Structures are given as structure tokens and as C-alpha cells.
Amino acid sequence: MPATPVDALPLVGAVPHDLSIIGLFLQSDAVVKVVMLILLVASFWSWAVIFDKVIRLRRLRFTASNFEETFWSGGSLDDLYERIGQRPPDPMSAVFSAAMREWRRSAAKNLLGTPVMRASLQQRVERVMGVTVGREMERIERFMAYLATVGSTAPFVGLFGTVWGIMDSFQSIAASKNTSLAVVAPGIAESLFATALGLVAAIPAVVAYNAINKRIEDLVAEIEASSEGWIAIASAQAFTPSPPTPDLAAYRPEAPPRGAQTLAY
């Protein structure tokens, strides 16, 4: 007697599930879907911020390096200020432009005629440079708080989706009165997928935040070192009745001098 093929029957209470990434998203609960969408948007925006910061910091370091080489090359500070104009391309040149503007304003108002007025010049220049550094750093550090927020909260948002999905799975078990793995596994897989998305969003944000923040700190240190050199030059010019060409070896931080800077006042 020939053998008759028998079709396999699904287990009672078993529901076919697509365990692919897209299938897990489409078959998940509405709340879990919202959590996944939030994490996907957060991750996408985090990568956009990361690429923007990396490219911008690289460009700022390049332009700042060019400005520093020009500053210490021995040319006139007035000529350098005229070339920069009112739109400095990087924070270092912005600090120099603000200090030079304060110097010119003081000279135009004859505020360098007495020793007392000359003594206050250094304080005014330091104050202006400090305000400019703070303003430039605010621009550079924009959206850094967002990376920190995503890095610290995304895992918990994913965990919330996981807990909600597991609760939904237990409700399905109670409704079907079937505790087989075929009933529990799909819901748990959807829930754990939310946790995975939370980690995918958080890990790059944390790593990028630490790396970018280190680069920003290095840039700030370079700006402050150059500012101290500029303040020393301005102070030497202000307290000398007929200021000679200053020796920049005493002012330039961590680099041999290439020439001398002079102020036209």
C-alpha cells in the first residue's frame, strides 16, 4: 500500500510570526512601535550631529592653524585685522578681532594717554576676549547636550518598550491559555528589539560626545594660550611710551617666534 503524505498541522495557539527586523517592527504593539520610532529618529539625528561636529571642528582647526601661522609670521596686526574684517572664520581669529577692535576703540577715544587709562586697557581687552571666547564656545557646543541626553536616556526608553512588550506577551498567554514557546517567543523578540534599538542609539552618542568634547577642550586650550600671548603684546604696547617692536619669543606659546608684531598706535 503506497504511503500517503500527511500535512503538518500547526500547534494549537501558535500564530505565524515574521522574525525579521521589519517584521518585528510591524507586528509589535502600538506603544512599542512608538518607542522604536522615537529611538530611530533619535539615532538618526545623533549621527547627523556627530558628522556635523566632526566636519566643523576639523575645518575650525585648519582655519585656526592658518590664522596662528599668519599671526606669528611677523606681519602687521593692523593688516591682519583688515583682512579678517567683521566676519572671522574661526574662534581664534574672532577673539583676536574682538581684542583688536577694543584696542582701536580705546586709541580713537584717546584712552591711552595717561598711565591710569593704559592700565585699564589690559583689563578691558581681557574682558572682551573672555566674552568672545564664551560666545564662540556656545556656538561650537551647540547640540552637545542632545548627544549627552540621548546617550543617557535611550537605553531606558528602549527598556520601557521591552517591559511593555513583555506585559503584552503575558496578556496574550492569559488570553490563549497556552504557555508554549511559540506563543511567547514572538512577543519577547519584539520587546528585546526595542532594547537593542535603545543601545544602538545610545552607544554612538556616548562615544561621540566624549571624543568631540575632548576636541573642543583642546581647541579652547589653544585659544586661551593665544589669548594670553595677545594680552601680553597689548600690555607691552600700552605701557611703553614709544613701543618698540616686541620680541614675540616671550609671548608665543609653545612655538618658536617667526617675526615681530607691531601695533599702529
C-alpha positions as CSV (number, residue, x, y, z in Angstrom):
1,M,0.0,0.0,0.0
2,P,1.6,3.3,-1.1
3,A,2.4,5.8,1.6
4,T,0.1,8.8,1.8
5,P,1.7,12.2,2.6
6,V,0.4,13.9,5.7
7,D,0.3,17.7,6.0
8,A,1.9,19.1,9.2
9,L,-0.6,20.9,11.4
10,P,0.3,24.0,13.4
11,L,0.3,23.8,17.1
12,V,-2.8,25.0,18.9
13,G,-2.4,28.7,19.8
14,A,0.6,29.1,17.6
15,V,0.5,32.2,15.4
16,P,2.9,32.6,12.5
17,H,5.3,35.5,13.0
18,D,7.9,37.1,10.8
19,L,11.1,37.4,12.9
20,S,12.9,39.7,10.6
21,I,13.7,43.3,11.7
22,I,10.9,44.8,9.6
23,G,8.5,42.0,10.7
24,L,9.3,42.6,14.4
25,F,8.5,46.2,14.0
26,L,5.3,45.8,12.0
27,Q,3.9,43.1,14.3
28,S,4.8,44.8,17.6
29,D,2.4,46.6,19.9
30,A,1.4,50.2,19.1
31,V,3.3,51.5,22.2
32,V,6.4,49.5,21.3
33,K,6.2,50.9,17.7
34,V,6.1,54.5,19.1
35,V,9.2,53.7,21.2
36,M,11.0,52.2,18.3
37,L,10.2,55.2,16.1
38,I,11.4,57.6,18.8
39,L,14.7,55.7,19.1
40,L,15.2,55.6,15.3
41,V,14.7,59.3,15.0
42,A,17.0,60.0,18.0
43,S,19.7,57.8,16.4
44,F,19.4,59.4,13.0
45,W,19.6,62.9,14.5
46,S,22.6,61.8,16.7
47,W,24.5,60.7,13.6
48,A,23.7,64.0,11.9
49,V,25.0,66.0,14.9
50,I,28.1,63.7,15.0
51,F,29.0,64.2,11.4
52,D,28.3,68.0,11.6
53,K,30.6,68.4,14.7
54,V,33.4,66.3,13.3
55,I,33.5,68.2,10.0
56,R,33.1,71.6,11.6
57,L,35.8,71.0,14.2
58,R,38.2,69.8,11.5
59,R,37.5,72.9,9.5
60,L,37.9,75.2,12.5
61,R,41.2,73.6,13.5
62,F,42.5,74.1,9.9
63,T,41.5,77.7,9.8
64,A,42.7,78.4,13.3
65,S,46.1,76.9,12.4
66,N,46.3,79.1,9.3
67,F,45.5,82.2,11.4
68,E,48.0,81.3,14.1
69,E,50.7,80.9,11.5
70,T,49.8,84.3,10.0
71,F,49.6,86.0,13.4
72,W,53.2,84.9,14.3
73,S,54.6,85.4,10.8
74,G,55.9,88.9,11.5
75,G,53.3,90.9,9.6
76,S,51.4,93.9,10.9
77,L,48.5,93.2,13.3
78,D,46.5,96.1,11.6
79,D,46.9,94.4,8.2
80,L,45.8,91.1,9.7
81,Y,42.8,92.8,11.3
82,E,41.8,94.4,8.0
83,R,41.9,91.1,6.2
84,I,39.8,89.3,8.8
85,G,37.2,92.1,8.9
86,Q,33.9,91.7,10.7
87,R,33.5,88.0,9.8
88,P,36.3,86.0,11.4
89,P,36.2,82.4,10.1
90,D,37.2,80.7,13.4
91,P,37.0,81.3,17.1
92,M,40.7,82.2,17.4
93,S,40.5,84.9,14.8
94,A,37.2,86.1,16.4
95,V,39.0,86.6,19.7
96,F,41.8,88.5,18.0
97,S,39.3,90.6,16.1
98,A,37.4,91.5,19.3
99,A,40.6,92.4,21.1
100,M,41.9,94.5,18.2
101,R,38.6,96.3,17.9
102,E,38.8,97.2,21.6
103,W,42.3,98.5,21.1
104,R,41.3,100.7,18.2
105,R,38.3,102.0,20.1
106,S,40.5,103.0,23.0
107,A,43.0,104.6,20.7
108,A,40.3,106.5,18.8
109,K,38.9,107.9,22.1
110,N,42.4,108.9,23.4
111,L,42.1,106.4,26.2
112,L,45.8,105.6,26.1
113,G,47.2,109.0,27.0
114,T,47.6,108.5,30.8
115,P,49.1,105.7,32.8
116,V,45.8,105.0,34.5
117,M,44.0,104.7,31.2
118,R,46.7,102.5,29.8
119,A,46.5,100.3,32.9
120,S,42.8,99.7,32.3
121,L,43.4,98.6,28.7
122,Q,44.6,95.2,29.6
123,Q,41.6,94.6,31.8
124,R,39.2,95.7,29.0
125,V,41.0,93.5,26.4
126,E,40.8,90.5,28.8
127,R,37.2,91.1,29.4
128,V,36.3,91.4,25.7
129,M,38.3,88.3,24.8
130,G,36.7,86.3,27.6
131,V,33.2,87.3,26.4
132,T,34.2,86.4,22.8
133,V,35.6,83.0,23.8
134,G,32.4,82.2,25.7
135,R,30.2,83.2,22.8
136,E,32.2,81.2,20.3
137,M,32.2,78.1,22.6
138,E,28.4,78.3,22.8
139,R,28.2,78.0,19.1
140,I,30.7,75.1,18.9
141,E,29.0,73.2,21.8
142,R,25.5,73.5,20.3
143,F,23.7,70.2,20.3
144,M,26.3,68.6,22.5
145,A,23.7,68.4,25.3
146,Y,21.5,66.5,22.9
147,L,24.2,63.8,22.4
148,A,24.5,63.6,26.2
149,T,20.8,63.2,26.6
150,V,20.4,60.5,24.0
151,G,23.4,58.6,25.4
152,S,21.9,58.6,29.0
153,T,18.2,58.1,28.2
154,A,18.0,56.0,25.1
155,P,18.7,52.6,26.9
156,F,15.9,53.4,29.4
157,V,13.5,54.3,26.6
158,G,14.2,51.0,25.0
159,L,13.8,49.2,28.3
160,F,10.4,50.8,28.7
161,G,9.4,49.4,25.3
162,T,10.8,46.0,26.3
163,V,8.8,45.9,29.6
164,W,5.6,47.0,27.8
165,G,6.1,44.3,25.1
166,I,6.7,41.6,27.7
167,M,3.5,42.7,29.5
168,D,1.6,42.4,26.2
169,S,3.1,38.9,25.8
170,F,1.8,37.8,29.2
171,Q,-1.6,39.1,28.3
172,S,-1.5,37.0,25.1
173,I,-0.6,33.9,27.2
174,A,-3.5,34.6,29.5
175,A,-5.9,35.1,26.6
176,S,-4.9,32.0,24.7
177,K,-4.3,29.9,27.8
178,N,-1.2,28.4,26.1
179,T,2.3,28.7,27.6
180,S,4.1,27.2,24.7
181,L,7.3,28.9,23.4
182,A,5.6,29.5,20.0
183,V,3.2,31.9,21.7
184,V,5.7,33.7,24.0
185,A,8.8,33.9,21.8
186,P,7.5,36.4,19.1
187,G,6.3,39.0,21.7
188,I,9.6,38.7,23.7
189,A,11.6,39.1,20.5
190,E,9.7,42.3,19.6
191,S,10.3,43.6,23.1
192,L,14.0,42.9,23.1
193,F,14.3,44.6,19.7
194,A,13.3,47.8,21.4
195,T,16.1,47.4,23.9
196,A,18.5,46.8,21.0
197,L,17.4,50.0,19.3
198,G,18.0,51.9,22.5
199,L,21.6,50.6,22.7
200,V,22.1,51.4,19.0
201,A,21.1,55.0,19.7
202,A,23.0,55.4,23.0
203,I,26.4,53.9,22.3
204,P,27.4,56.1,19.4
205,A,26.1,59.2,21.1
206,V,28.2,58.5,24.3
207,V,31.4,57.7,22.4
208,A,31.0,60.7,20.1
209,Y,30.2,63.0,23.0
210,N,33.4,62.1,24.8
211,A,35.5,62.3,21.6
212,I,34.1,65.6,20.4
213,N,34.2,67.1,23.9
214,K,37.9,66.3,24.1
215,R,38.5,68.1,20.8
216,I,36.6,71.1,21.9
217,E,38.6,71.3,25.1
218,D,41.8,71.1,23.1
219,L,40.6,73.9,20.9
220,V,39.6,76.1,23.9
221,A,43.1,75.5,25.4
222,E,44.7,76.7,22.1
223,I,42.5,79.8,22.0
224,E,43.3,80.6,25.7
225,A,47.0,80.2,25.1
226,S,46.9,82.5,22.0
227,S,44.8,85.0,24.0
228,E,47.4,85.2,26.7
229,G,50.1,86.0,24.1
230,W,47.9,88.7,22.6
231,I,47.2,90.2,26.0
232,A,51.0,90.3,26.7
233,I,51.6,92.1,23.5
234,A,48.8,94.6,24.1
235,S,50.1,95.2,27.6
236,A,53.7,95.7,26.4
237,Q,52.5,98.2,23.8
238,A,50.2,100.1,26.2
239,F,52.9,100.6,28.9
240,T,55.7,101.7,26.6
241,P,55.6,105.4,25.6
242,S,57.3,104.7,22.3
243,P,56.7,101.0,21.9
244,P,59.5,99.1,20.2
245,T,58.9,96.0,18.1
246,P,58.1,93.4,20.8
247,D,60.1,90.2,21.0
248,L,57.4,87.5,20.4
249,A,59.7,84.9,21.9
250,A,58.3,85.9,25.3
251,Y,54.7,85.8,24.1
252,R,54.2,82.9,21.7
253,P,53.0,79.8,23.5
254,E,54.9,76.5,22.8
255,A,56.4,77.6,19.4
256,P,59.5,79.5,18.3
257,P,58.9,83.0,17.0
258,R,59.0,83.8,13.3
259,G,58.9,87.5,13.4
260,A,57.5,90.5,15.3
261,Q,54.1,92.1,15.5
262,T,53.5,95.8,15.8
263,L,50.5,97.9,16.6
264,A,50.0,101.2,14.7
265,Y,49.1,103.1,17.9
